[in-house]
Amino acid sequence: MATDRPDPAPLSGSGARRFVVDGSWQRFDRVLVAGSPLRIFRVTERGADTLAAIERGEQVDPSRLVDRLLDGGAIHPLYVEPPVPTPPVPTSPVPTSPVGVSGPVARQVTVVTPQLGGIVARDGRVVIDDGSVPPLVGAARRLPVNRGPAAARQAGRSLVDTPLVAFVDADVDLPDGWLEPLLDHFDDPRVGMVAPRVLGERGSPLDLGSTPARIRAGTRVSYVPGAAIVLRVEAFDSIGGFDERLRFGEDVDLVWRLDEHGWRCRYEPASTVWHRPRPGLPGRMRQHAGYGTSAAPLALRHPGALAPLRTNGWTAAAWALLLTGHPVAAITLAVGSAGALVPKLPDVPPAAAFGLAMRGHLGAAQQLASAVRRVWWPIVAVGALGSKRIRWIAAASLLADLRAAPTDAAYGWGVWTGMIRHRTIAPIVPRLASWPTRRPARQYRRES
């Protein structure tokens, strides 16, 4: 949990708009606890009026407080579907445009698709043949050898003359109207990238849920897949685009570099696209193992961003006691540390502060189960040979999401393969943080 701090960021947006509050939102008069990770916002009376207006769903003007809430993941721009106009009667043939793109939208966005093998879709996409043998018929450009999706997308950028570019994989189907909810975000000049919800196989790691989010490493939505993303060309060019040295993880690396350079990246589930899953479990497992090999190079480029477990030291200690067979000590430590947080948050009601800490302790269980299934399972498997308790831990983590267990294990195999290749253990190291310490009230920033 962090306390909001001053920042020289410019005001966002060009006019008043509505927002939806994040599910973490808890307001206590002029104190707000919200965001991912949880952050404390202390505001003036005028700022409290702005918070109340946001809660009521009213339009609010751009301000530094709104900027802070957006960057902290406490609020999200609300997409309101515009009324459907009556289409005019065409007097001449309608030109071909990308799937789901027509009218003025087609003049703002170029859809680029990297492709290796298969058949080129004749729907207006700019297809880059990534060294297919035989060459793809109908591709806009062909790379002489297969260099990976990052290089193919980079080649496609040179053919773009619109302010926005959409990179869409060849196995992604685009329904009509998929772009409108995404384009709405680009009214904010600081937004560099927006991603839709990617539907497909049940439990797919590409599907990041139905709740909008700010994308940032270490938050609820820490990355988005490159299966379908829309970028401001200015933002894309400012960071040099995709890193062609990465065969996997180039999309995650791009998002994190955009964020590090001050561009806002947003996840908008009001827009959905469909990803055709690989046929059969073996094919999906090979795909997930490939994803896992990206963890090591990403962890080296972005230290701490891929930690499988993020929690504070007290929570980690409480769970360590429980898992090693000391439940009474674990509960005592959890309750005691939650109580110790209360005086550190003097302007948050004691019951609420205590509840925040206890929910943090309980919420770590899901992270632990995921870490065991995905990246710690080789260590757990060795330990399970000689420990009944570790076998129970392994079983509990599997039962937490039994359907995802095979692909999670494949991802972990890829992670360990990458760690051996790059000689690092960074992708499996947890990241511990501390709770906020009590500060004099005058040191807190007051938002207006």
Secondary structure, 3 states (H helix, E strand, C coil): CEECCCCCCCCCCCCCECEEECCCCEEECCEEEECCCCEEEEECHHHHHHHHHHHCCCCECCCHHHHHHHHCCCEEECCCCCCCCCCCCCCCCCCCCCCCCCHHHHHCEEEEEEECCCCCCCCCCEEEECCCCCCCCCCCEECCCCCCHHHHHHHHHCCCCCCEEEEECCCEECCCCCCHHHHHHHHCCCEEEEEEEEECCCCCCCCCCCCCEECCCCCCCCCCCCCEEEEEHHHHHHCCCCCCCCCCCHHHHHHHHHHHCCCEEEEEEEEEEEECCCCCHHHHHHHHHHHHHCHHHHHHHCCCCCCCCEEEHHHHHHHHHHHCCCHHHHHHHHHHHHHHHHHHCCCCCHHHHHHHHHHHHHHHHHHHHHHHHHCCHHHHHHHHCCCHHHHHHHHHHHHHCCCCHHHHHHHHHHHHHHHHHHCCCHHHCCEEECCCCCCCHHHCCEEC
